[in-house]
Amino acid sequence: MTLYLKENLTFDHARIQVLTEDDGTGKGKNLFMKGVFIEGGVRNANERVYPVNEIEKAVSTINEQIKGGNSVLGEVDHPDDLKINLDRVSHMITEMWMDGPAGHGKLKILPTPMGQLVKTMLESGVKLGVSSRGSGNVNESNGHVSDFEIVTVDVVAQPSAPHAYPTPIYEGLMNMRHGHRVLEIADEARENQRVQKYLKEQMVRLIRDLKL
C-alpha cells in the first residue's frame, strides 16, 4: 500500500546554507536555502530506510519536472496530504542533485505571505529545517522504502519530535510557564487554521523576544 511519507531534517542536520543572489535584473536579490533534502541508505528517526537508488530516481524525477518548465512549490510546515496549498506556499525548488547517498537541493524563497515569514526568520538568524514530502511503499519487516516519489520539500520550524525543535525555541518554551502545554496544543491543533495562525503569531513574537 502506498503511504504518505514525510521526513524532517533540522537546520544543522541538513547543513542548510542561506544564500543571497542577484535576481538578474540588477534591481534586487533573491534568498535561497541550500542543503541536504533527504538522506539515503540510513535508518532515520521514523525507522525508515530510503535506498540510494530510490533517492536517485526521485531526485531525477524532480529535475525532469523543473527542466520541463513545471514549478515545484513548497509550503511552510506540513499539510496532512500531498496537495500543494497555494495560500501556504513559501518557496520553490530550483534544483536537486545527488551528493553521495543523499539528495541535496536548493530552494528559492518567494515573495508570498508565507515566503515573507520565512525570509524574516532567516534574516533574523532563525534556524529553519526542511522536510521532504512524498509517497512510497514501506516494507514492514525492515522499514525499506520502495517506489518512492518526492512531491516537494517544505520548510519547517517545528519538527515532529520535540528534541528536534531549534534549541533556543524549545528551551525558551520549556522555561516559560505552561510552555510544555504550548507544544501539546500545537500538535493537537494542526487541523484548525485559526488556531495555527494564532500560534504562528505567538511563535514569531517568542522568537523576537528571544532575540535569536
Secondary structure, 3 states (H helix, E strand, C coil): CCEEEEEEECCCCCCCEEEEEECCCCCCEEEEEEEEEECCCCECCCCCECCHHHHHHHHHHHHHHHHCCCCEEEEECCCCCCCCCHHHEEEEEEEEEEECCEEEEEEEECCCHHHHHHHHHHHCCCCCEEEEEEEEEECCCCCEEEEEEEEEEEEECCCCCHHHCCHHHHHHHHHCCCHHHHHHHHHHCCCCHHHHHHHHHHHHHHHHHHCC
